[in-house]
Amino acid sequence: MSTVQEVAARKAGTVAFHRAVPRLARDPLGALVGFAEQAGGEVVRVNLGAFRPFLVSDPADVQHVLRDNAANYTRDGKGMLWRSVKRLFGEGILAEGQVWAASRNTLQPLFTARKVDALVDGLAASIDESVARLDEPARAGTPVDLGAELSTIVCGAIMRVLFADKVTVPEALRIVNAQNTIATAIVFRLVVPFVPNGVPMPGDRPFRDAVQQIDDILLPIVRAARERGDEGDDIISTLARAVDAQGRPIDERQARNDTVAMFATTTETTFGVLTWLWPILQAHPEVAERLYEEVDRVVGDGPITRAQLGEMTYMKAVLEELLRLYPVGWLIPRVTVADDVVGGTRIPAGADILVSPYITQRLAKVWERPSEFDPERFSAARSERHHRYAHYPFGGGPHVCLGQHLFYLEAQLIVATILRRFRFQVADPAIPEPQVAASLRPKAKVELTLQPRDAAS
């Protein structure tokens, strides 16, 4: 730390235990946003007893942690929050150092813009098949569970184009259900992260059972691919022949860990985020009508092409705004390696850091009317510009999510395909509250009644 920094650096303000705990118990997400707002976006420490993380919310400070000085802010498995996450994903793409670098180098070529763009035809065909199956409940006027239907649509597309059908759709849906169990079971550990893993906690048994269910499905598939020496360019075949930093084949456990991580990365964000879209569109009919108009004008009656996705600029703005309000990866924990100064605040080595897209993307100092849904924020015509890290739903820096380009293409395809075929009515017009879990998800089920557009016209 330089002399200038030493003079300028200050001690972080603290949210006292007696204020922090009751507010977090009542409304965890609202409390965290409130702590950041009351601190004026400056780094603030939250006193939770044995766990006292630093909350970093200002976009410039987020950039410092995630990108500019990323080497000092690690996903250390010894960090209190990372201990819980690593119980599912283990070492691999979510690790640090050479293990992470080897996994990243293996998997990144599968997610380049050029590679993902080449998947559009396959994604579009699978999505069209899945959405067509909704014709029957639509004509019968039977409500559908949107979350379940989106899971089926996403799994059908991703298993085909990225997993080469090595994982069947029924198997994929069983993994999704297991991941849903894990996401909620892990909350107990997230709330009291200082409790050692050896101490029993509520949620531990469902967590273990769900991890076992995932392993029962994926491990035999991973083993078979490794034994065959698969040459395909799908995720499992790629990991089956992957090597570590020394050029040696990675072990079975790392191949399993990265398969699980890639399954979650390529599925959960899409159906998680899109579940919120339909209640929001019902609450904002002018947005829905602009989307219908854009889809009809750009796509027409033919198959959806990659070029057409690029022309659906309003839909892209809607998705960006949806991600601003409901980032699935809502919490990004880090652990400091050495002392540092963030936004003028001293941060000691070994400290737990909480960075959250959900918080930054709802700060009043960053966004006008932050709680309102307004896709025009992301229109080319809007003159206001924001800091690069005012909106970072896929993280940032060297650990930015590999699947972000895939999300935009797949989400556009799903929304456009549904809107081409159906009008819709949400059973409960209230926009679901977010549920705190390992990943952000709607607290309530969303049910839709669909009406074929040919019948509505």
BAPANU-776143 format. One record per residue (C-alpha): residue in one letter; x, y, z. Coordinates in steps of 0.02 Angstrom, whole numbers, padded with zeros to 5 digits, always signed. Example, Ala and Ser with C-alpha at 12.3 -4.5 7.8 and 13.67 -1.06 7.14 Angstrom:
<recs>
a+00615-00225+00390 s+00684-00053+00357 
</recs>
This chain:
<recs>
m+00000+00000+00000 s+00074+00169-00050 t+00097+00314+00071 v-00040+00412-00018 q-00158+00264+00001 e-00112+00244+00185 v-00155+00426+00219 a-00315+00422+00117 a-00380+00252+00169 r-00515+00246+00301 k-00591+00112+00408 a-00751+00039+00338 g-00915+00092+00414 t-01007-00050+00500 v-01187-00106+00506 a-01209-00155+00688 f-01259-00332+00734 h-01423-00279+00816 r-01473-00186+00657 a-01407-00309+00528 v-01477-00474+00591 p-01662-00428+00612 r-01667-00341+00443 l-01581-00485+00355 a-01700-00608+00437 r-01853-00511+00376 d-01795-00468+00199 p-01618-00523+00154 l-01611-00444-00019 g-01696-00283+00032 a-01584-00269+00185 l-01425-00285+00082 v-01482-00154-00042 g-01528-00043+00106 f-01357-00063+00187 a-01273-00012+00024 e-01391+00137+00000 q-01364+00199+00178 a-01176+00190+00152 g-01193+00296-00005 g-01118+00155-00107 e-00958+00156-00004 v-00885-00007+00061 v-00975-00057+00220 r-00946-00200+00342 v-01095-00302+00399 n-01078-00370+00576 l-01156-00542+00584 g-01059-00599+00736 a-00924-00723+00684 f-00951-00675+00501 r-00914-00493+00457 p-00905-00473+00269 f-00867-00313+00175 l-01008-00264+00056 v-00940-00188-00106 s-01074-00108-00214 d-01008+00046-00307 p-00973+00001-00490 a-00794+00067-00486 d-00758-00033-00328 v-00838-00188-00405 q-00723-00168-00554 h-00573-00157-00438 v-00621-00321-00353 l-00676-00422-00503 r-00558-00357-00636 d-00422-00230-00594 n-00353-00322-00443 a-00438-00489-00469 a-00285-00588-00416 n-00307-00520-00239 y-00489-00573-00228 t-00503-00761-00243 r-00638-00893-00242 d-00544-00976-00100 g-00623-01139-00044 k-00579-01089+00135 g-00688-00934+00123 m-00846-00954+00225 l-00966-00936+00079 w-00864-01035-00046 r-00860-01186+00067 s-01045-01214+00032 v-01031-01189-00156 k-00881-01306-00171 r-00980-01447-00090 l-01074-01463-00254 f-00952-01404-00388 g-00785-01453-00312 e-00623-01404-00397 g-00621-01360-00581 i-00691-01210-00674 l-00742-01137-00505 a-00570-01159-00429 e-00419-01044-00436 g-00243-01054-00505 q-00188-01191-00623 v-00342-01300-00598 w-00457-01158-00647 a-00345-01105-00792 a-00341-01282-00863 s-00531-01298-00854 r-00558-01125-00928 n-00438-01161-01072 t-00529-01325-01107 l-00705-01255-01104 q-00689-01078-01170 p-00674-01130-01354 l-00849-01206-01341 f-00923-01037-01295 t-00843-00914-01415 a-00966-00802-01507 r-00926-00888-01670 k-00952-01062-01597 v-01115-01016-01511 d-01181-00926-01665 a-01159-01089-01761 l-01277-01173-01638 v-01425-01060-01678 d-01507-01175-01806 g-01500-01323-01688 l-01563-01221-01542 a-01704-01147-01646 a-01762-01317-01708 s-01764-01394-01534 i-01851-01243-01456 d-01982-01243-01594 e-02019-01428-01562 s-02036-01400-01374 v-02145-01245-01390 a-02257-01334-01518 r-02303-01459-01381 l-02389-01316-01290 d-02521-01308-01428 e-02625-01442-01341 p-02643-01356-01171 a-02664-01190-01262 r-02812-01252-01365 a-02886-01335-01210 g-02864-01177-01107 t-02765-01277-00977 p-02644-01173-00872 v-02461-01225-00882 d-02325-01213-00750 l-02209-01092-00838 g-02053-01138-00738 a-02075-01322-00779 e-02108-01288-00963 l-01958-01173-00980 s-01849-01305-00896 t-01906-01433-01025 i-01878-01312-01170 v-01704-01262-01111 c-01649-01439-01068 g-01709-01505-01235 a-01608-01375-01329 i-01450-01381-01224 m-01441-01570-01212 r-01450-01578-01401 v-01325-01444-01451 l-01200-01444-01307 f-01212-01618-01233 a-01242-01715-01397 d-01391-01803-01315 k-01274-01897-01199 v-01390-01835-01061 t-01573-01867-01103 v-01704-01733-01070 p-01786-01836-00929 e-01614-01857-00849 a-01580-01671-00870 l-01745-01627-00786 r-01700-01740-00640 i-01536-01644-00625 v-01632-01479-00630 n-01744-01539-00489 a-01592-01592-00388 q-01511-01423-00418 n-01671-01337-00359 t-01661-01437-00199 i-01478-01391-00177 a-01510-01206-00209 t-01632-01196-00065 a-01548-01323+00050 i-01386-01225+00044 v-01470-01068+00113 f-01446-01127+00292 r-01258-01134+00264 l-01258-00966+00174 v-01348-00882+00317 v-01225-00947+00448 p-01068-00980+00344 f-00954-00983+00496 v-01025-01152+00552 p-00901-01290+00504 n-00959-01419+00376 g-00939-01554+00508 v-01077-01478+00615 p-01249-01542+00557 m-01367-01410+00489 p-01545-01411+00420 g-01536-01442+00234 d-01380-01551+00242 r-01470-01715+00207 p-01573-01649+00059 f-01413-01570-00006 r-01316-01735+00003 d-01460-01833-00075 a-01475-01710-00218 v-01288-01713-00254 q-01296-01903-00255 q-01440-01897-00380 i-01336-01787-00495 d-01185-01902-00479 d-01291-02056-00512 i-01340-01981-00679 l-01182-01893-00735 l-01038-01999-00670 p-01078-02153-00777 i-01095-02041-00931 v-00928-01956-00894 r-00842-02124-00863 a-00910-02199-01024 a-00849-02050-01126 r-00675-02061-01048 e-00665-02248-01080 r-00718-02227-01262 g-00602-02079-01290 d-00743-01978-01370 e-00687-01861-01509 g-00842-01752-01516 d-00847-01566-01478 d-00987-01575-01351 i-00952-01531-01168 i-00936-01709-01103 s-00823-01768-01245 t-00715-01613-01227 l-00693-01644-01041 a-00661-01829-01071 r-00500-01788-01162 a-00453-01632-01064 v-00279-01614-00989 d-00210-01516-00842 a-00074-01382-00842 q+00059-01517-00855 g-00023-01601-01004 r-00088-01749-00904 p-00269-01808-00922 i-00379-01730-00789 d-00449-01851-00662 e-00627-01913-00662 r-00678-01800-00518 q-00625-01642-00608 a-00716-01698-00765 r-00871-01727-00659 n-00854-01558-00572 d-00841-01463-00735 t-00985-01561-00812 v-01097-01513-00665 a-01040-01331-00674 m-01070-01322-00861 f-01241-01402-00845 a-01292-01268-00719 t-01212-01128-00820 t-01301-01174-00982 t-01475-01206-00911 e-01515-01118-00748 t-01493-00936-00798 t-01608-00951-00949 f-01760-01030-00869 g-01731-00937-00706 v-01731-00764-00785 l-01868-00798-00913 t-01991-00856-00779 w-02001-00675-00721 l-02030-00606-00896 w-02213-00652-00919 p-02287-00574-00761 i-02184-00419-00801 l-02252-00413-00979 q-02429-00429-00913 a-02395-00284-00795 h-02322-00184-00941 p-02434-00220-01091 e-02349-00083-01193 v-02186-00180-01180 a-02273-00342-01231 e-02351-00260-01383 r-02184-00189-01440 l-02110-00363-01426 y-02252-00440-01527 e-02231-00306-01659 e-02043-00331-01669 v-02055-00520-01681 d-02189-00511-01816 r-02093-00381-01916 v-01921-00461-01904 v-01961-00647-01908 g-02126-00664-02000 d-02177-00845-02037 g-02008-00922-02077 p-01880-01005-01963 i-01786-00889-01846 t-01609-00854-01906 r-01453-00785-01821 a-01464-00624-01924 q-01642-00596-01864 l-01589-00611-01682 g-01471-00466-01710 e-01616-00361-01776 m-01724-00387-01621 t-01648-00241-01528 y-01799-00206-01418 m-01802-00386-01357 k-01617-00372-01314 a-01657-00216-01211 v-01798-00309-01122 l-01680-00451-01078 e-01547-00331-01015 e-01675-00246-00902 l-01737-00415-00842 l-01559-00464-00797 r-01535-00298-00708 l-01680-00331-00591 y-01661-00520-00575 p-01481-00579-00598 v-01480-00767-00565 g-01301-00760-00502 w-01348-00629-00373 l-01201-00652-00254 i-01014-00657-00295 p-00912-00694-00138 r-00725-00667-00133 v-00584-00682-00004 t-00439-00558+00001 v-00261-00624-00015 a-00171-00466+00044 d-00216-00299+00121 d-00293-00179-00004 v-00386-00015-00021 v-00555-00016-00109 g-00639+00150-00141 g-00532+00230-00006 t-00576+00095+00122 r-00447-00020+00201 i-00479-00205+00173 p-00372-00328+00274 a-00301-00490+00208 g-00414-00640+00234 a-00574-00536+00234 d-00737-00600+00159 i-00802-00488+00020 l-00979-00484-00045 v-01007-00418-00221 s-01185-00427-00285 p-01256-00382-00455 y-01427-00377-00374 i-01371-00238-00257 t-01269-00133-00379 q-01402-00146-00512 r-01533-00075-00393 l-01433+00069-00319 a-01519+00238-00331 k-01351+00326-00351 v-01322+00224-00509 w-01496+00200-00585 e-01645+00316-00599 r-01803+00235-00528 p-01704+00076-00493 s-01851-00033-00444 e-01951+00004-00602 f-01945-00105-00758 d-01891+00006-00903 p-01809-00075-01055 e-01776+00097-01129 r-01627+00110-01011 f-01537-00003-01135 s-01599+00074-01297 a-01476+00151-01418 a-01574+00313-01411 r-01555+00336-01223 s-01419+00463-01195 e-01370+00411-01018 r-01222+00296-01001 h-01171+00194-00851 h-01009+00126-00782 r-00960-00042-00857 y-00992-00124-00688 a-01159-00043-00655 h-01234-00193-00747 y-01140-00357-00731 p-01266-00500-00717 f-01134-00625-00779 g-00995-00567-00664 g-00837-00489-00732 g-00650-00500-00751 p-00561-00666-00781 h-00705-00764-00703 v-00844-00690-00809 c-00974-00822-00851 l-00934-00922-01008 g-01117-00940-01055 q-01172-00759-01071 h-01177-00753-01262 l-01270-00918-01263 f-01399-00847-01142 y-01443-00700-01255 l-01463-00808-01410 e-01562-00944-01323 a-01673-00824-01227 q-01715-00726-01385 l-01757-00887-01476 i-01872-00947-01336 v-01964-00782-01316 a-01983-00755-01503 t-02045-00932-01531 i-02176-00920-01393 l-02236-00748-01449 r-02253-00804-01629 r-02374-00942-01577 f-02468-00879-01424 r-02552-00741-01329 f-02543-00768-01142 q-02627-00730-00976 v-02538-00748-00809 a-02645-00829-00675 d-02578-00719-00535 p-02535-00545-00601 a-02422-00507-00453 i-02238-00511-00499 p-02159-00647-00391 e-02042-00595-00253 p-01865-00662-00272 q-01818-00808-00162 v-01647-00804-00081 a-01555-00962-00128 a-01387-01006-00204 s-01460-00932-00363 l-01601-00806-00377 r-01770-00880-00421 p-01954-00831-00408 k-02029-00873-00239 a-02200-00916-00313 k-02247-01029-00458 v-02294-00937-00619 e-02441-01011-00715 l-02492-00956-00889 t-02644-00987-00994 l-02594-00983-01177 q-02703-00946-01327 p-02648-00989-01504 r-02629-00829-01602 d-02723-00900-01751 a-02872-00924-01634 a-02848-00751-01556 s-02845-00660-01722 
</recs>
